[in-house]
């Protein structure tokens, strides 16, 4: 009986861990102005990077500069040569997960299957885990018309290790710009 309880708790713990970590994949979204002609945009300039940690300003710029360079875009100083102005905003949020594990399931009748008998549910242990997500929102504005032409966001879990977060930033930005620029529907 003790072996069954240990196996049940172990399987329950593994399933809980898998279900909570599966939501930790990078989530990217984008939308754009359907009337914008992305074929005429080639040069961009930085308007603003808003982040809680000033060390991340250059990291965000570097990741975005690399992604845009792959698309054939080049950075220029703001002014008449600038087609697109970029604003990037970083947001961090804390999330809690609650996990409850039951042990000491009784045998016998009750609800018609083994595990929920006359002994009830048994002992319950509930734990709360907190994790942090980071979201990078990237807005591209037509520099001359001053209107938003593209918005993308990438959300991922954050680590307490800066190196891991830098890798996640680069991977997230790469995924965000994978299908950029938007192609007109034919």
N, C-alpha and C positions, 0 to 999 in steps of 0.2 A: 504494500500500500504506500509506503514511504517513497519507493522508487517511482510509482505512478505520479505522486504529487510533485516530486522533483522534475520528472520529465514534463509534466503539464506546465509547471512554472517556467522551465527552460524554453519550451516551445512558445508559450505565451510571450515571454520576454523577447525572443527572436522575432516573432511576428510583429510585435509592437515596434521594435527597433527598425525592421524593414519598412513598415508602413510610415514611420516618421521620417526616415532618411530618404525615402523615394521622393518626397516632396522637396528635397533639397537640390534638385537639378536646376540649372540656370533657366529662368523663365524670361523670354524676350518677347516684346510686343512692339509693333510700329504702326504708324498711320501717316498719311501724307495728303497733300492737296492734289486732287486729281487733275486740276487744271495747270499745275506747275510743269514746266518743261525742264526736266532734270538734265537733258542733253546740253543745255547751254551753261550749266554750272560746272566750273572747273577749278576755281580758286576760292579759298575760304580764309576767314580770319576769326580769331578768338574774341568773343565779346566778354564772356565771363565763365568762370568755373567756381561754383559755390559748394564748399565742403567744410565739414567741421574740423578736419585736420589739414592744415596748410601743406603738409608733406605730400598729400595726395593730389594737389593741383597739377604738378608736373607729371605725375604718374598717369592721371586721367588724360591729360593732353597728349602724352606720348602714345598711349594706347589708341586714342582716336586718330592721331596723326598717322599712325601706322596703318590703321584700317582704311583711312581715306586715300593714302598713298597707293595702296593696292588697287583702288578703284580709279586711279589716274588723276586724282585731285591733288592740288598743291597748296600749301599754306602761303599766305602773303600778309603783309601788314594791312591793318584796316585802312580803308580809303576807297578810292575809285576803282582800284584793281580787284576789289573783294566782291565776289558773287554771292557768297553765303557767309552769314555771321553765326557763330556757334555759341550756344549757352549750354553748359552742362551742370547738373545739380545732383549731388549725392545725398541720399536720405538713409538713415539707419533706424531700424525698429527692433524692439525686443518682442519675442514670442514665447509663450509658455506651452508645453505639452504636458498633459496629465496622463499617467499610466497607472492602472489599478491591476494588481495581481491578487488572485484568490488562491487560498490553499485550504487544506483540511476538508475537502469535499467529502460528504458522506456517501455511503452506498445505499442501495435499496430503492424503494418505490418513490412516492412523491409525484414528480412530474412525468414519470414514465420512462425516464432513462437514467442510467447510472451517472452519478455525480451530483445530482440535486435531490437528495433524499431527506429523511427526517432530520438529519443533522444540519440542514440549511446550507448556506454558502460557505461557512467556515470563516477563517480569518481573511481580512482584506488589507493589503498594503498599497498605499497610493503614494506615488512620487511625482514631483513636478520638476521638469527640466526646462531651463531657459536657454534659448538660442537667439542669435541676432542675425537679421538679414540686412543686406545693403542693396539699395536700388540706385542705379545711375540713370538719370533722365537726360536725354540729349535732344535739344531743339535746334533745328536748322532754319534760319530766317533768310529770306531773300533780302540781301543787303540794300538794294535800291528801293524796293516796294515796302520793306520793313514788315512783311507778313510771314507767318509761320508756314513753311512748306513741308516739313517732315518732323515727326517726333518719334523717338524710340526710347524704350526703357528695358533695362536688364536687371533682374533681381536674382540674388543668390545668397546662400548662407555665408556668414563671415566666420573666420577662424580667429583665434587669439594670436595667431602668428602672421606677421606682416607679409612675409614671403609668400605664404599660401594665398593671402588676399590679393597680392599683386598678380599671381598666376591666374586666379579667378577673374580678376578685372580684365586681363588680356584675352582670356578665353571668352568671357561674356561679351566684350566689345566685338571680337571677331564674329561671334554668332549673331550679334545684333546687326552687323553690316554684311552678313552673308548674302542677302538678296537685295542689296542696295547698289545703285539707285533703283527706285521702282521703275518698272517697265510699263509703258502705256498699254492698255488693253487694246487688242485688235479685233 
